[in-house]
Amino acid sequence: SEKISLNDFVVRAIALALRQYPNINASLTEQEIIQHGDINVGVAVALENGLLTVVVRNADQKDLDQISWESRQLSQRARDGKLRNEDIEGSTFTISNLGMFGIEEFSAIVNPPEAAILAVGSALEMPVVEDGVLKVGWRMKATLSADHRITDGAEAAHFMQHLALYLEQPWRLV
């Protein structure tokens, strides 16, 4: 079987965290804010001619294996130029992961009409202190950009705390 990627864990963690924060899984139209019932996670895929966002639909209802398989299928179709409309439409939240380019941290621009986007950097081994002991651990930086017409910094901070809990304790994702 194929290896589950860090990005698959992030998609699953995001999807579960979004269940608790409907304002972050929302869109802004000219008239109103729409909170989405479905959690459709857009994943930015780097192609030779730029970035394209593919959509993992109802990601909160899929396990890691399903998310991994679907993400690989979508990425392959994107690279082969064989995407369908449903592969790229209807995302309710987007992840931009530039970690594979060695980028440690960055800010992503919200993908309208969505409320927010998560910028994910490289996972790196580095010295960490745990219970007063210096050891090697993994660290990954993620930055949330949000549209303040839909949500605010306090809600965004709570969402990021929730997301960190899932990523730091991956057994919660299974």
CORJO-V452846 format. One line per field, one symbol per residue. phi: phi as a letter, one per 30 degrees, with the letter a starting at -180 (. if undefined). psi: psi as a letter, one per 20 degrees, with the letter a starting at -180 (. if undefined). A space follows every 10 residues. Layout:
phi = ???
psi = ???
This chain:
phi = .ddddedddd eddedddded bdddcbbccd caccddddcc cdbdcdceck cbccccdhdd ccdedddddd dddddddddd icdceddbcj dcabcccced ciddaaccce cedddabccc cddbdadbcb hicdbcbcbb cbbccbdddc bbdddddddd ddddedddbd dddd
psi = qqpprhhggg gggggghhhi mhhhlrqpah hrpopphqoo opoppprhka qqpqpoqlhi jqrggggggg gggggghghi kkqrgihiqj qiqqpoojhi jjpgqrpqpp nqjqhrqppp aqpqprpqpo ljpprprpqp pppppqoiig arhggggggh ggghgghimi hii.
